[in-house]
């Protein structure tokens, strides 16, 4: 899996063993930390919204963070922070949007 060439990377709230990652607000926390990294750089009040390059969302009941490659082009250390977060927490990383499982 070549993360460097992907336009978007999906960090899923599932460990590689398939267990839900905790705490339940992890996606919002990660995206909140990344809020200053945005086109044009940090602006007054930019901490009040998510960066368009690091957006929390969910697919079915699985929380995830979509990390756009533009973040890597803007600041490779910010990109590495997100990728290392996933690696350090043994989270699944996908290059395409996951398909929600039927309930």
PyMOL commands that set and color helices and strands:
alter all, ss='L'
color gray80, all
select helices_A, chain A and resi 26-33+46-48+69-74+76-88
alter helices_A, ss='H'
color red, helices_A
select strands_A, chain A and resi 8-15+54-59+62-68+91-94
alter strands_A, ss='S'
color yellow, strands_A
deselect
rebuild
show_as cartoon
